[in-house]
Amino acid sequence: MPQIGFPILSVITFLPLLGVFLLVTMQGDDAAVASRARIVALVTSLVVLAFGLYLWSAFNPALPGYQFTETAPWLAGLDIGYRMGVDGISLFLILLTLFLTPIAILASGSITRRVRGFFSALLLLETMTVGMFAATDFVLFYVFFEAVLLPMYLIIGVWGGEKRIYAAIKFFVFTLAGSLFMLLALVWMWRNAGSTDMVTLTHTPIPANVQIWLFLAFLASFGVKAAVWPLHTWLPDAYGEAPLPGTIMLAAVLSKMGAYGFLRFAVPMLPNAAAAAEPLMFTLGVVAVIYISFVALAQTDMKRLIAYSSVAHMGIIIIGIFTFTVEGIEGALFQMLSHGIVIAGLFVCTGVLLSRGEGLVLSRLGGLAARMPAFAALLMLFSLANLGMPGTSGFIGEILVIVGAMKVNFWVSLLAATGMVLGAAYMLVLVRAVLFDKFTRPELADLPDLKVREYAMLLPLAALVLWLGIYPSNFTHVFDAPVAALVQAHTASLMSHSALAMVTAK
């Protein structure tokens, strides 16, 4: 197992708290503090990103299990401990968080009040998110999973739009209510296994009838976080009212926490219940892909259209996970990574227009391709990636999910594939309305093209969209081993259960 001479996962997880400490202890007048706070937050996030890239370089993709593990006693008598580790499934989700945090900080130009508090909340959000993806103890996972709510609640409720209080409370109540069911599942599984170590829990048998109830508890929790239809109703309000940095983190990173939970808990720990729930999850995924795509098509606001497109793509991810095939699960993981990058790029593009004093009503935009060619080119690239154009990151994940679904059910595969067609419909409507319709207002002719800070946000995202689309194997080989092991273990568990049922019947 590869080792590094220091606890790198703990460093990556908690180093942002050093930035929070510097921000909190900063002194001076408001203008000076605001200026220094942006620099401290950005430098902190870039240092953490450098550690993350070092982690990637030292990671051994041939090993399916956890690497760079860290353990320390916490409640030793109850076998609850501080356990951290990373495998091919969690590595890129950690890197996605680390990569998007500096971009979210750069996108915070509209934050002019309580600047120090805002960046403290953003860095705290980074710590909690990375900690959740790196935790290998169920209690530790739950602590980080719940702790994410507080900074995001503050980001929406304090720095959001006109309806920020309503959106923040709705987000908090939905996610907290769902998580209470996961807490009950955690307690039962701990009593059953005598430990909260995820590896131990994975290898501890659970009666099939109990698995169903535990799966429903996970569905209530992870389904809300992943915005699975019909548990998605908090999402458009939260996305619409959150400030741009909060929207980026919420859409690109936090929405992946639910899908990650299904992969980490439901599939390996509850194989029988997950298999029994396959028709239900396929139905929820297909409804999200088709119905939510039509809802997106009906939107007149650019930001809300992009928000609903996110729900539709989460439907694709859910379908991929519950195919229980290597292609489907790898497609879901690839789509999680791609969606995080693409949706961040699209929301940054909305921020570009807002920073110029423009609204996001589609009918009041138009003709910007002639006036803002660099902006138009990047918006076009992210839109094409969002609809799954070959050569972009969006195509790889969707085609892998479709192939995986084809192995299980032709009709599910066909219905999932309609997402690419419907995605083309609503994204091309957006592109036409923003870039190619005639000018409806003379003032649009005076909008300046991208600035240096905006290039610094959009160009790295665009480069990743093309890198993922042209050289996907640079990324897929990292989760080949853990996904293959996950599928094999799931299949073996189902076969052993079937054999036991046959013996019992005789």
C-alpha positions as CSV (number, residue, x, y, z in Angstrom):
1,M,0.0,0.0,0.0
2,P,1.5,3.4,-0.9
3,Q,2.5,5.6,2.0
4,I,3.4,9.3,2.4
5,G,5.5,10.4,5.3
6,F,2.7,12.5,6.9
7,P,-1.1,12.2,7.3
8,I,-2.0,13.8,4.0
9,L,-5.7,13.2,4.2
10,S,-5.9,15.0,7.6
11,V,-3.8,17.8,6.2
12,I,-6.1,18.2,3.1
13,T,-9.2,18.0,5.3
14,F,-8.2,20.4,8.1
15,L,-5.8,22.8,6.4
16,P,-8.7,25.1,5.3
17,L,-9.4,25.6,9.0
18,L,-6.0,27.3,9.3
19,G,-7.3,29.8,6.7
20,V,-10.5,30.2,8.8
21,F,-8.3,31.0,11.8
22,L,-6.4,33.6,9.9
23,L,-9.6,35.2,8.7
24,V,-11.2,35.3,12.1
25,T,-8.1,36.9,13.7
26,M,-7.6,39.4,10.9
27,Q,-7.8,43.0,12.1
28,G,-8.2,46.4,10.3
29,D,-10.8,48.5,8.6
30,D,-13.5,46.7,6.6
31,A,-12.0,47.5,3.1
32,A,-8.6,46.3,4.1
33,V,-10.0,43.2,5.8
34,A,-12.1,42.3,2.8
35,S,-9.2,42.7,0.4
36,R,-6.8,40.5,2.5
37,A,-9.6,38.0,3.2
38,R,-9.9,37.2,-0.5
39,I,-6.2,36.7,-0.8
40,V,-6.0,34.5,2.3
41,A,-8.9,32.3,1.2
42,L,-7.5,31.9,-2.3
43,V,-4.0,31.1,-1.2
44,T,-5.3,28.6,1.4
45,S,-7.4,26.9,-1.2
46,L,-4.5,26.7,-3.7
47,V,-2.2,25.2,-1.1
48,V,-4.8,22.6,-0.3
49,L,-5.2,21.9,-4.0
50,A,-1.4,21.4,-4.3
51,F,-1.6,18.7,-1.6
52,G,-4.5,17.1,-3.5
53,L,-2.5,16.9,-6.7
54,Y,0.3,15.3,-4.7
55,L,-2.1,12.8,-3.4
56,W,-3.2,11.9,-6.9
57,S,0.4,11.5,-8.1
58,A,1.1,9.1,-5.2
59,F,-2.1,7.1,-5.6
60,N,-1.8,3.5,-6.9
61,P,-4.8,2.9,-9.2
62,A,-4.1,-0.9,-9.3
63,L,-5.2,-1.3,-5.7
64,P,-9.0,-1.6,-5.1
65,G,-8.9,-0.9,-1.4
66,Y,-8.3,2.2,0.7
67,Q,-4.9,3.9,0.6
68,F,-3.2,6.5,2.8
69,T,-5.3,5.2,5.7
70,E,-5.2,7.0,9.0
71,T,-6.7,5.7,12.3
72,A,-6.9,7.0,15.8
73,P,-9.0,5.9,18.8
74,W,-12.1,8.1,19.5
75,L,-14.6,6.0,21.4
76,A,-12.5,2.9,21.7
77,G,-14.9,1.0,23.8
78,L,-17.6,1.3,21.2
79,D,-15.1,0.7,18.3
80,I,-15.9,4.2,16.9
81,G,-12.7,5.8,15.7
82,Y,-11.1,8.5,13.5
83,R,-10.6,6.5,10.3
84,M,-9.6,8.1,7.0
85,G,-8.8,6.6,3.7
86,V,-9.1,7.1,-0.1
87,D,-9.8,4.8,-3.0
88,G,-10.5,5.2,-6.7
89,I,-14.1,6.1,-6.0
90,S,-13.5,8.9,-3.6
91,L,-10.2,10.3,-5.0
92,F,-11.6,12.4,-7.8
93,L,-14.5,13.6,-5.7
94,I,-12.0,15.0,-3.2
95,L,-10.0,16.5,-6.1
96,L,-13.2,18.0,-7.6
97,T,-13.9,19.7,-4.3
98,L,-10.3,21.0,-4.0
99,F,-10.3,22.2,-7.7
100,L,-13.6,24.1,-7.5
101,T,-13.0,25.9,-4.2
102,P,-10.5,28.4,-5.7
103,I,-12.9,28.9,-8.6
104,A,-15.7,29.6,-6.1
105,I,-13.5,32.1,-4.3
106,L,-12.6,33.8,-7.6
107,A,-16.4,34.0,-8.4
108,S,-17.1,35.9,-5.2
109,G,-16.8,39.4,-6.6
110,S,-20.4,40.2,-5.8
111,I,-19.8,39.5,-2.1
112,T,-19.2,43.0,-0.5
113,R,-20.6,42.6,3.0
114,R,-19.3,40.4,5.8
115,V,-16.6,39.3,3.4
116,R,-14.5,37.6,6.1
117,G,-17.4,35.6,7.3
118,F,-18.3,34.5,3.8
119,F,-14.8,33.1,3.1
120,S,-14.7,31.5,6.5
121,A,-17.9,29.6,5.6
122,L,-16.6,28.6,2.2
123,L,-13.4,27.2,3.7
124,L,-15.3,25.5,6.4
125,L,-17.5,23.9,3.7
126,E,-14.4,22.6,1.9
127,T,-13.2,21.0,5.2
128,M,-16.5,19.3,5.8
129,T,-16.9,18.1,2.2
130,V,-13.4,16.6,1.9
131,G,-13.8,15.0,5.3
132,M,-17.0,13.3,4.3
133,F,-15.4,11.9,1.1
134,A,-12.3,10.7,3.0
135,A,-14.0,9.2,6.1
136,T,-14.0,5.4,6.4
137,D,-15.9,5.4,9.7
138,F,-19.6,5.6,9.6
139,V,-19.9,8.0,12.6
140,L,-17.2,10.2,11.2
141,F,-18.9,10.2,7.8
142,Y,-22.2,11.2,9.4
143,V,-20.6,14.0,11.4
144,F,-19.1,15.5,8.2
145,F,-22.2,14.8,6.2
146,E,-24.3,16.8,8.6
147,A,-21.8,19.5,9.3
148,V,-21.9,20.5,5.6
149,L,-25.4,21.9,6.3
150,L,-24.2,24.7,8.5
151,P,-21.8,26.6,6.2
152,M,-24.1,26.1,3.2
153,Y,-27.1,27.3,5.2
154,L,-25.2,30.4,6.1
155,I,-24.0,31.0,2.6
156,I,-27.5,30.8,1.2
157,G,-29.3,32.6,4.1
158,V,-26.8,35.4,4.7
159,W,-25.4,36.2,1.2
160,G,-28.2,34.9,-1.0
161,G,-30.9,36.6,-3.0
162,E,-34.2,38.2,-2.1
163,K,-35.8,34.8,-1.0
164,R,-32.7,33.6,0.6
165,I,-34.2,32.8,4.0
166,Y,-37.0,30.7,2.5
167,A,-34.4,28.8,0.3
168,A,-32.0,28.3,3.1
169,I,-34.6,26.9,5.5
170,K,-36.0,24.7,2.9
171,F,-32.6,23.3,2.0
172,F,-31.7,22.8,5.7
173,V,-35.0,21.1,6.7
174,F,-35.1,18.8,3.7
175,T,-31.5,17.6,4.1
176,L,-31.7,17.4,7.9
177,A,-35.0,15.4,7.9
178,G,-33.6,12.9,5.5
179,S,-30.4,12.5,7.5
180,L,-32.3,11.5,10.6
181,F,-33.3,8.3,8.9
182,M,-29.6,7.6,8.1
183,L,-28.8,8.1,11.8
184,L,-31.3,5.4,12.8
185,A,-29.7,3.1,10.2
186,L,-26.3,3.9,11.5
187,V,-27.3,2.9,15.1
188,W,-28.8,-0.4,13.9
189,M,-25.7,-1.3,11.8
190,W,-23.3,-0.4,14.6
191,R,-25.2,-2.7,17.0
192,N,-25.3,-5.5,14.4
193,A,-21.6,-5.3,13.6
194,G,-20.2,-4.0,16.9
195,S,-18.2,-1.4,14.9
196,T,-18.6,1.7,12.7
197,D,-15.6,0.9,10.5
198,M,-16.9,0.9,6.9
199,V,-14.8,-2.1,5.9
200,T,-16.2,-4.1,8.9
201,L,-19.8,-3.0,8.1
202,T,-19.3,-4.0,4.4
203,H,-18.4,-7.6,5.4
204,T,-21.0,-8.0,8.2
205,P,-24.1,-9.8,6.9
206,I,-27.5,-8.1,7.4
207,P,-30.8,-10.1,7.1
208,A,-32.6,-9.4,3.8
209,N,-35.8,-8.2,5.4
210,V,-33.8,-5.6,7.5
211,Q,-31.8,-4.5,4.5
212,I,-35.0,-3.1,2.9
213,W,-35.7,-0.8,5.8
214,L,-32.1,0.3,5.9
215,F,-32.1,1.0,2.2
216,L,-35.2,3.1,2.6
217,A,-33.5,5.1,5.3
218,F,-30.5,5.7,3.0
219,L,-32.8,6.6,0.2
220,A,-34.4,9.3,2.3
221,S,-31.0,10.8,3.2
222,F,-29.0,10.3,0.1
223,G,-31.9,10.8,-2.2
224,V,-32.4,14.4,-0.9
225,K,-28.7,15.2,-1.2
226,A,-28.6,13.8,-4.8
227,A,-31.9,15.7,-5.6
228,V,-33.5,12.4,-6.8
229,W,-37.0,13.0,-8.1
230,P,-39.3,13.7,-6.3
231,L,-37.0,14.7,-3.4
232,H,-35.5,17.5,-5.6
233,T,-37.9,20.4,-4.9
234,W,-35.4,22.2,-2.6
235,L,-32.8,22.4,-5.4
236,P,-34.2,25.1,-7.8
237,D,-34.8,27.5,-4.8
238,A,-31.4,26.9,-3.3
239,Y,-29.6,27.2,-6.6
240,G,-31.5,30.3,-7.6
241,E,-31.1,32.1,-4.3
242,A,-27.5,31.1,-3.4
243,P,-24.7,33.5,-4.3
244,L,-22.6,32.4,-7.3
245,P,-19.9,30.7,-5.2
246,G,-22.5,28.8,-3.1
247,T,-24.3,27.7,-6.3
248,I,-21.1,26.4,-7.7
249,M,-20.2,24.3,-4.6
250,L,-23.8,23.2,-4.2
251,A,-24.4,22.1,-7.7
252,A,-20.9,20.8,-8.6
253,V,-19.9,19.1,-5.3
254,L,-22.6,18.7,-2.7
255,S,-25.1,17.1,-5.1
256,K,-22.5,14.3,-5.5
257,M,-22.6,13.5,-1.8
258,G,-25.9,11.6,-2.2
259,A,-24.7,9.5,-5.2
260,Y,-21.5,8.8,-3.3
261,G,-23.5,7.6,-0.3
262,F,-25.4,5.1,-2.5
263,L,-22.1,3.8,-3.8
264,R,-20.4,3.6,-0.5
265,F,-23.3,2.2,1.6
266,A,-26.4,1.0,-0.3
267,V,-24.7,-1.1,-3.0
268,P,-21.9,-2.8,-1.0
269,M,-23.6,-3.1,2.4
270,L,-27.2,-3.8,1.4
271,P,-26.8,-5.9,-1.8
272,N,-30.1,-7.7,-1.6
273,A,-32.1,-4.5,-0.9
274,A,-30.2,-2.6,-3.6
275,A,-31.0,-5.3,-6.1
276,A,-34.7,-5.4,-5.0
277,A,-34.9,-1.6,-5.3
278,E,-33.4,-1.6,-8.8
279,P,-36.8,-1.1,-10.6
280,L,-37.7,1.7,-8.2
281,M,-34.4,3.5,-8.7
282,F,-34.5,3.0,-12.5
283,T,-38.0,4.6,-12.4
284,L,-36.9,7.5,-10.4
285,G,-33.9,8.0,-12.7
286,V,-35.9,7.8,-15.9
287,V,-38.5,10.2,-14.6
288,A,-35.8,12.7,-13.7
289,V,-34.2,12.4,-17.1
290,I,-37.4,12.8,-19.1
291,Y,-39.8,14.8,-16.9
292,I,-37.2,17.2,-15.5
293,S,-35.8,17.8,-18.9
294,F,-39.2,19.0,-20.1
295,V,-39.4,21.2,-16.9
296,A,-36.0,22.7,-17.9
297,L,-37.2,23.3,-21.4
298,A,-40.1,25.4,-20.0
299,Q,-37.9,27.7,-18.0
300,T,-37.5,31.4,-18.9
301,D,-34.6,32.1,-16.5
302,M,-31.1,31.0,-17.4
303,K,-30.0,30.0,-13.9
304,R,-33.2,27.9,-13.2
305,L,-32.8,26.1,-16.6
306,I,-29.3,25.1,-15.7
307,A,-30.5,24.1,-12.2
308,Y,-33.1,21.7,-13.6
309,S,-30.7,20.3,-16.1
310,S,-28.6,19.3,-13.0
311,V,-31.5,17.2,-11.7
312,A,-31.8,15.5,-15.1
313,H,-28.2,14.6,-15.1
314,M,-28.4,13.2,-11.5
315,G,-31.1,10.9,-12.9
316,I,-28.5,9.5,-15.3
317,I,-26.1,9.0,-12.4
318,I,-28.7,7.1,-10.4
319,I,-29.4,4.8,-13.4
320,G,-25.7,4.1,-13.8
321,I,-25.2,3.2,-10.1
322,F,-28.1,0.7,-10.0
323,T,-27.2,-1.2,-13.2
324,F,-24.6,-2.9,-10.9
325,T,-22.4,-3.2,-14.0
326,V,-18.8,-2.0,-14.3
327,E,-19.8,0.2,-17.3
328,G,-22.8,1.7,-15.6
329,I,-21.0,2.5,-12.3
330,E,-17.9,3.8,-14.1
331,G,-20.2,5.9,-16.2
332,A,-21.9,7.3,-13.1
333,L,-18.6,8.2,-11.5
334,F,-17.4,9.8,-14.7
335,Q,-20.6,11.7,-15.1
336,M,-20.3,12.9,-11.5
337,L,-16.9,14.3,-12.2
338,S,-17.9,15.7,-15.6
339,H,-21.2,17.2,-14.3
340,G,-19.3,19.0,-11.5
341,I,-17.0,20.7,-13.9
342,V,-19.6,21.5,-16.6
343,I,-22.3,22.8,-14.2
344,A,-19.7,25.0,-12.5
345,G,-18.7,26.4,-15.9
346,L,-22.3,27.1,-16.8
347,F,-23.0,28.9,-13.5
348,V,-19.8,31.0,-13.9
349,C,-21.2,32.1,-17.2
350,T,-24.4,33.3,-15.5
351,G,-22.2,35.1,-13.1
352,V,-20.4,36.9,-15.9
353,L,-23.8,38.3,-17.1
354,L,-24.8,39.2,-13.5
355,S,-21.6,41.1,-12.9
356,R,-22.4,43.3,-15.9
357,G,-25.7,44.3,-14.4
358,E,-27.7,42.0,-16.6
359,G,-30.6,39.7,-15.6
360,L,-30.9,36.1,-16.6
361,V,-34.3,36.2,-18.3
362,L,-33.8,34.6,-21.7
363,S,-36.2,36.9,-23.5
364,R,-34.1,39.9,-22.5
365,L,-30.8,38.5,-23.8
366,G,-29.7,37.7,-27.3
367,G,-27.0,38.4,-29.9
368,L,-24.1,38.2,-27.4
369,A,-22.1,36.0,-29.7
370,A,-21.2,39.0,-31.8
371,R,-20.4,41.3,-28.8
372,M,-18.8,38.8,-26.4
373,P,-17.1,36.2,-28.7
374,A,-14.8,34.6,-25.9
375,F,-17.8,34.4,-23.6
376,A,-19.9,32.9,-26.4
377,A,-17.2,30.2,-27.2
378,L,-16.9,29.1,-23.6
379,L,-20.7,29.1,-23.0
380,M,-21.1,27.0,-26.2
381,L,-18.4,24.5,-25.1
382,F,-20.1,24.0,-21.6
383,S,-23.5,23.7,-23.2
384,L,-22.3,21.1,-25.7
385,A,-20.7,19.2,-22.9
386,N,-23.9,19.4,-20.9
387,L,-25.9,17.9,-23.7
388,G,-23.3,15.1,-24.2
389,M,-21.5,16.1,-27.4
390,P,-18.8,13.6,-28.4
391,G,-15.3,15.0,-27.7
392,T,-16.5,16.6,-24.4
393,S,-16.6,15.1,-20.9
394,G,-20.4,14.8,-21.0
395,F,-20.4,12.2,-23.7
396,I,-18.2,9.6,-22.0
397,G,-20.2,9.3,-18.8
398,E,-23.6,9.2,-20.6
399,I,-22.5,6.6,-23.1
400,L,-21.0,4.3,-20.4
401,V,-24.3,4.5,-18.4
402,I,-26.3,3.7,-21.5
403,V,-24.1,0.7,-22.3
404,G,-24.3,-0.5,-18.7
405,A,-28.1,-0.1,-18.7
406,M,-28.3,-2.0,-22.0
407,K,-26.8,-5.0,-20.3
408,V,-29.7,-5.0,-17.7
409,N,-32.7,-3.6,-19.5
410,F,-33.1,-2.4,-23.1
411,W,-36.0,0.0,-22.3
412,V,-34.2,1.6,-19.4
413,S,-31.2,2.2,-21.7
414,L,-33.4,3.6,-24.4
415,L,-35.2,6.0,-22.0
416,A,-31.9,7.1,-20.5
417,A,-30.6,7.8,-24.0
418,T,-33.5,10.2,-24.5
419,G,-31.8,12.5,-22.0
420,M,-29.2,13.3,-24.6
421,V,-31.9,14.3,-27.1
422,L,-33.9,16.4,-24.5
423,G,-30.6,17.8,-23.2
424,A,-29.8,19.0,-26.7
425,A,-33.3,20.6,-26.8
426,Y,-33.1,22.7,-23.7
427,M,-29.4,23.6,-24.0
428,L,-29.7,24.7,-27.6
429,V,-32.7,26.8,-26.6
430,L,-30.5,28.5,-24.0
431,V,-27.6,29.0,-26.5
432,R,-29.9,30.4,-29.1
433,A,-31.6,32.8,-26.7
434,V,-28.4,34.1,-25.2
435,L,-26.0,34.1,-28.1
436,F,-27.8,34.2,-31.4
437,D,-31.2,35.8,-31.0
438,K,-31.5,39.4,-32.2
439,F,-30.7,42.2,-29.9
440,T,-33.8,43.2,-27.9
441,R,-32.2,45.9,-25.9
442,P,-29.6,48.4,-27.3
443,E,-27.5,48.3,-24.1
444,L,-26.5,44.7,-24.7
445,A,-24.3,46.0,-27.5
446,D,-22.0,47.6,-24.9
447,L,-21.3,44.6,-22.8
448,P,-17.6,43.9,-22.4
449,D,-16.1,40.5,-23.1
450,L,-14.4,38.4,-20.5
451,K,-12.0,39.9,-18.0
452,V,-8.8,38.3,-16.6
453,R,-10.4,37.0,-13.5
454,E,-13.2,35.4,-15.5
455,Y,-10.7,33.8,-17.9
456,A,-8.9,32.4,-14.7
457,M,-12.2,30.7,-13.7
458,L,-13.4,29.5,-17.1
459,L,-10.3,28.4,-19.0
460,P,-9.3,25.7,-16.4
461,L,-12.8,24.3,-16.5
462,A,-12.9,24.3,-20.3
463,A,-9.5,22.5,-20.4
464,L,-10.8,19.8,-18.1
465,V,-14.0,19.4,-20.2
466,L,-11.8,18.7,-23.2
467,W,-9.3,16.6,-21.3
468,L,-12.0,14.3,-19.9
469,G,-13.7,14.1,-23.3
470,I,-10.6,13.3,-25.4
471,Y,-8.5,11.2,-22.9
472,P,-11.0,9.7,-20.5
473,S,-8.7,6.8,-19.7
474,N,-6.5,9.2,-17.7
475,F,-9.4,9.2,-15.2
476,T,-11.3,6.0,-15.7
477,H,-8.2,3.8,-14.9
478,V,-8.2,5.2,-11.4
479,F,-11.6,3.7,-10.5
480,D,-11.4,0.6,-12.6
481,A,-10.1,-1.6,-9.7
482,P,-12.5,-0.5,-7.0
483,V,-15.5,-0.6,-9.3
484,A,-14.7,-4.1,-10.5
485,A,-14.3,-5.2,-6.9
486,L,-17.6,-3.6,-6.0
487,V,-19.5,-5.3,-8.8
488,Q,-17.9,-8.7,-8.1
489,A,-18.7,-8.5,-4.4
490,H,-22.3,-7.4,-5.2
491,T,-22.7,-10.3,-7.6
492,A,-21.2,-12.8,-5.2
493,S,-23.4,-11.7,-2.4
494,L,-26.6,-12.1,-4.5
495,M,-25.5,-15.5,-5.6
496,S,-24.7,-16.7,-2.1
497,H,-28.1,-15.4,-0.9
498,S,-29.8,-17.3,-3.8
499,A,-28.0,-20.5,-2.9
500,L,-28.9,-20.1,0.7
501,A,-32.6,-19.5,-0.2
502,M,-32.6,-22.7,-2.4
503,V,-31.1,-24.8,0.5
504,T,-33.6,-23.4,2.9
505,A,-36.5,-24.1,0.5
506,K,-35.4,-27.8,0.2
